[in-house]
């Protein structure tokens, strides 16, 4: 998103974003009532928020255990080289792994931190042995099994 093409968010835009973040299934009519604008104005503003990249998608939040993915695993990855090429190769490969929910380049002890969903420890062990350690440039991984999800996918605090 180019800054020059984006309009500054006003109070109504913020209300729309907050309402949709809380309930992405709101109809345009219900959203308009909530933010106190006409349905036409609400639709136009919401479309602009999508077009400018303020809203990047709308999707259902699925309960992981209901689809057999009860194990949440965080994996710290250290690459053997810290070059733009090695980072690009790793990132391209990790995009292809559907088990990896999040991949973040981080500062500190690791180069990347991965968030992974698996059925159980045995399922993760198979993924680790067949796919994770075979990713380009991986020198070391450190695995953390999440024992309790205290706060997950929280809303943005704005």
C-alpha positions as MATLAB code, in Angstrom:
seq = 'XXXXXXXXXXXXXXXXXXXXXXXXXXXXXXXXXXXXXXXXXXXXXXXXXXXXXXXXXXXXXXXXXXXXXXXXXXXXXXXXXXXXXXXXXXXXXXXXXXXXXXXXXXXXXXXXXXXXXXXXXXXXXXXXXXXXXXXXXXXXXXXXXXXXXXXXXXXXXX';
ca = [
       0.000    0.000    0.000;
       1.440    3.349   -1.006;
       0.988    6.036    1.604;
       0.114    8.656   -0.965;
      -2.836    6.643   -2.312;
      -4.265    5.800    1.106;
      -6.590    8.168    2.854;
      -6.116    8.830    6.525;
      -8.437    6.845    8.763;
     -11.087    8.938   10.460;
     -13.341    8.124   13.409;
     -15.946    6.366   11.213;
     -13.283    4.226    9.511;
     -11.974    3.181   12.925;
     -15.506    2.283   14.061;
     -15.986    0.151   10.954;
     -12.667   -1.626   11.496;
     -13.383   -2.284   15.169;
     -16.883   -3.595   14.454;
     -15.691   -5.930   11.692;
     -12.775   -7.138   13.801;
     -15.272   -8.102   16.501;
     -17.805   -9.651   14.107;
     -16.799  -10.154   10.489;
     -20.255  -11.546    9.674;
     -22.064   -8.236   10.139;
     -24.230   -7.326    7.192;
     -23.627   -3.932    5.646;
     -26.989   -2.773    7.034;
     -26.110   -3.872   10.581;
     -22.634   -2.382   10.286;
     -24.090    0.934    9.095;
     -26.400    1.050   12.123;
     -23.531    0.245   14.457;
     -21.320    3.026   13.132;
     -24.201    5.458   12.600;
     -23.920    6.079    8.832;
     -26.149    5.273    5.864;
     -25.874    1.835    4.257;
     -24.510    3.388    1.039;
     -21.849    5.353    2.921;
     -20.927    2.291    4.956;
     -20.574    0.131    1.837;
     -18.436    2.739    0.076;
     -16.167    3.205    3.101;
     -15.829   -0.530    3.737;
     -14.904   -1.116    0.100;
     -12.289    1.636    0.332;
     -10.857    0.021    3.486;
     -10.453   -3.222    1.509;
      -9.075   -1.461   -1.574;
      -6.457    0.428    0.444;
      -5.345   -2.693    2.314;
      -6.621   -1.763    5.784;
      -8.791   -4.909    5.693;
      -6.848   -7.795    4.214;
      -9.448  -10.550    4.490;
     -12.436  -11.989    6.281;
     -12.535  -15.608    7.398;
     -13.992  -17.989    9.945;
     -11.942  -18.934   12.996;
     -11.979  -22.731   13.170;
     -11.536  -24.541   16.500;
      -8.305  -26.516   15.864;
      -9.310  -29.533   17.965;
     -12.568  -29.899   16.018;
     -10.558  -30.637   12.859;
      -8.005  -32.862   14.572;
      -5.208  -30.310   14.987;
      -4.956  -30.121   18.764;
      -1.185  -29.734   19.058;
       0.211  -26.210   18.811;
       3.962  -26.094   18.341;
       6.365  -23.168   18.155;
       9.653  -23.820   16.392;
      12.694  -21.579   16.466;
      14.831  -21.947   13.344;
      18.470  -20.971   12.881;
      19.788  -20.852    9.330;
      23.344  -21.740    8.420;
      23.871  -18.411    6.622;
      22.443  -14.931    7.159;
      22.236  -13.804    3.560;
      19.319  -12.390    1.579;
      19.481  -15.441   -0.693;
      19.290  -17.955    2.169;
      16.402  -16.044    3.766;
      14.542  -15.913    0.432;
      15.022  -19.652   -0.210;
      13.795  -20.530    3.303;
      10.779  -18.220    3.058;
       9.786  -19.554   -0.363;
       9.944  -23.153    0.894;
       8.053  -22.463    4.130;
       5.178  -20.903    2.152;
       4.562  -24.355    0.687;
       4.043  -26.024    4.079;
       0.369  -25.852    4.993;
       1.115  -26.967    8.555;
       3.011  -23.729    9.180;
       0.441  -21.133   10.216;
       2.870  -18.273   10.863;
       6.495  -17.675    9.964;
       8.246  -14.601   11.299;
      11.784  -13.336   10.846;
      12.874  -12.443   14.373;
      15.737  -10.866   16.262;
      17.412  -12.842   19.019;
      18.430  -16.474   19.305;
      16.600  -17.598   16.155;
      16.318  -16.367   12.598;
      12.669  -17.464   12.291;
       9.870  -18.420   14.620;
       7.266  -20.806   13.194;
       3.788  -21.484   14.537;
       2.626  -24.959   13.547;
      -0.529  -27.004   14.047;
      -0.340  -30.805   14.130;
      -2.580  -33.664   15.243;
      -0.282  -34.703   18.075;
       3.375  -35.117   19.040;
       3.870  -38.097   16.703;
       2.391  -36.132   13.787;
       4.717  -33.212   14.526;
       7.702  -35.562   14.851;
       6.981  -36.863   11.343;
       6.634  -33.306    9.990;
       9.874  -32.285   11.684;
      11.836  -35.262   10.393;
      10.524  -35.155    6.833;
       9.957  -31.476    6.103;
      11.207  -28.951    8.656;
      14.835  -30.016    8.890;
      14.900  -30.383    5.097;
      13.986  -26.723    4.550;
      16.740  -24.797    2.739;
      19.556  -23.587    4.960;
      18.237  -24.969    8.259;
      21.125  -25.494   10.665;
      19.177  -25.907   13.900;
      15.624  -26.023   15.197;
      14.310  -25.695   18.715;
      10.805  -26.958   19.418;
       8.342  -25.730   22.038;
       5.073  -27.629   22.540;
       2.375  -25.279   23.773;
       0.815  -26.678   26.929;
      -1.942  -24.075   27.231;
      -3.121  -21.377   24.858;
      -3.641  -18.407   27.115;
      -4.352  -15.787   24.445;
      -4.766  -16.619   20.766;
      -5.493  -14.412   17.750;
      -6.367  -11.388   19.851;
      -7.918   -8.360   18.186;
      -5.670   -5.439   17.324;
      -5.654   -2.856   20.146;
      -6.593    0.347   18.366;
];
